[in-house]
Amino acid sequence: MTTKPAKTDLDWRPLAEADLGDVDRIAAAAHTGLDERPAVFAEKLRLYPRGCLALDGPGGVLGYAFSHPWTLGDAPGLDAFLGALPASPDCLYLHDLALSKSARGRGAAGAAIARLAAIAAAEALAAMALVSVHGTGPYWAHAGFADERHPGLAAKLAAYGESARYMTRRLGAGG
């Protein structure tokens, strides 16, 4: 399934270091119990700025997305530094996509997914991957992601909560 961006009055743009305070605020509200240090987000921005987005809307930053090249079948640990990106990535890993309550239901998530799929395609990555949390698996399935089971991920997924699911979306023509 191809996620097409919906019309919205919100605008995704490249995330800047100055946005990290807003990221921390939105993350705290959206991801209760899944705390990550601001330095972990800052490292992702430093390592792969192209895959980090801020959602601008009335009143300022209303959401963010962090993604980076990675390896299928693996997921970075929660609140863990990457150190470096893999030399031979085969997917774009969507580490986090979070919206403030005022931005939800307005097509912003679909627009971010479409933009990130275009980045993955431009990087010749054949897939996107993520860990679904807080029971959001049905949303991600609707966006074209499917569950994948990898026994080696069990410990990492446990840190993300009991509803955590590793999901991938294969990219082809049209993302």
C-alpha positions in Angstrom: 0.0 0.0 0.0 1.2 3.5 -0.8 0.6 6.2 1.8 -0.4 9.3 0.0 0.0 12.6 1.8 -3.3 14.1 2.8 -4.0 17.8 2.5 -3.2 19.5 5.8 -2.5 23.0 7.1 0.6 21.6 8.8 4.0 21.6 7.2 6.9 19.1 7.6 10.4 20.6 7.4 13.9 19.5 8.3 14.3 19.3 12.1 16.8 21.7 13.6 18.8 21.5 16.8 16.7 24.4 18.2 13.6 22.1 17.9 15.0 19.5 20.4 13.2 21.1 23.3 9.9 20.8 21.5 10.8 17.2 20.7 11.3 16.4 24.4 8.0 18.0 25.3 6.0 16.1 22.6 7.8 12.8 23.3 7.0 13.1 27.0 3.3 13.5 26.3 3.1 10.9 23.5 5.3 8.2 24.8 4.5 7.7 28.5 6.9 5.2 30.0 9.2 5.2 26.9 11.5 8.0 28.0 14.5 8.8 25.9 17.2 11.3 26.8 17.4 14.4 24.7 21.0 13.5 23.8 19.8 10.3 22.1 17.5 12.4 19.8 20.4 14.9 19.3 22.7 12.1 18.2 20.1 10.9 15.6 19.8 14.4 14.2 23.6 14.7 14.0 24.0 11.3 12.3 21.2 11.6 9.8 19.7 15.1 9.6 17.9 14.2 6.3 15.7 11.7 8.1 14.7 14.1 11.0 11.6 16.2 10.5 9.6 18.8 12.5 5.9 19.5 12.0 5.2 23.2 11.9 1.7 24.5 12.6 -0.1 27.3 14.3 1.7 27.9 17.5 5.0 26.2 16.6 6.3 22.6 16.5 3.4 20.1 16.7 5.3 16.9 15.9 8.5 15.3 14.9 9.9 12.3 13.1 13.3 10.6 13.5 14.6 8.1 11.0 17.9 6.8 9.8 19.4 4.1 7.6 19.6 0.7 9.4 19.6 -3.0 8.9 16.4 -5.1 8.5 15.7 -7.5 11.3 17.3 -5.2 13.9 16.1 -2.3 16.0 18.1 0.1 18.1 17.5 -0.2 21.8 15.2 2.2 23.5 17.1 5.3 24.8 20.3 3.9 23.3 23.0 5.8 21.3 23.7 4.5 17.8 27.4 5.4 17.7 27.4 5.2 13.9 25.1 4.2 11.0 25.7 0.8 9.4 28.1 0.7 6.5 25.6 -1.3 4.3 22.0 -0.4 5.4 19.1 -2.0 3.7 16.2 -0.1 5.3 15.2 3.3 6.7 14.4 2.8 10.3 11.6 5.0 11.6 12.7 5.5 15.2 9.9 7.8 16.2 7.0 9.7 14.8 5.0 11.7 17.4 2.3 14.3 17.1 0.8 16.6 19.7 -2.9 16.1 20.3 -3.8 19.2 18.2 -2.0 17.8 15.1 -3.7 14.3 15.1 -6.3 13.4 12.6 -5.1 16.0 10.1 -3.1 13.9 7.7 0.3 14.8 9.2 1.5 11.3 9.9 0.6 10.1 6.4 2.5 13.1 5.0 5.6 12.2 7.1 5.5 8.6 6.1 5.3 9.6 2.4 8.2 12.0 2.8 10.3 9.4 4.6 9.5 6.7 2.0 10.8 9.1 -0.7 14.0 9.6 1.3 14.4 5.8 1.5 13.8 5.4 -2.2 16.4 8.2 -3.0 18.9 6.3 -0.8 18.1 3.0 -2.7 16.8 1.4 0.5 14.3 -1.4 -0.2 12.3 -1.1 3.0 11.3 0.9 6.0 11.2 -0.6 9.5 9.9 0.5 12.9 8.8 -0.7 16.3 5.1 -0.1 16.9 4.3 0.9 20.5 1.2 1.7 22.6 -1.1 -0.5 20.4 -0.5 1.5 17.2 0.1 -1.7 15.1 -3.3 -1.3 13.3 -2.3 2.3 12.2 1.0 1.1 10.9 -0.6 -1.9 9.1 -3.0 0.6 7.4 0.1 2.6 6.3 1.5 -0.6 4.6 3.7 -2.0 7.4 3.5 -5.7 8.3 4.6 -7.6 11.4 8.0 -9.5 11.1 9.2 -11.8 13.8 12.9 -12.0 14.7 13.7 -14.0 17.7 16.9 -12.0 18.3 14.8 -8.8 18.9 12.8 -10.1 21.9 14.8 -8.3 24.5 14.9 -5.0 22.7 11.1 -5.2 22.0 10.4 -5.9 25.7 11.9 -2.5 26.6 9.3 -0.9 24.3 6.4 -2.4 26.2 4.2 -5.4 25.9 2.4 -4.2 22.7 5.7 -3.6 20.9 5.8 -5.0 17.4 8.6 -5.0 14.8 7.1 -4.0 11.5 8.4 -3.4 8.0 7.2 -2.0 4.7 8.8 -3.1 1.5 9.2 -0.3 -1.0 8.7 -0.6 -4.6 7.6 1.7 -7.4 5.7 4.5 -5.7 7.1 3.9 -2.2 
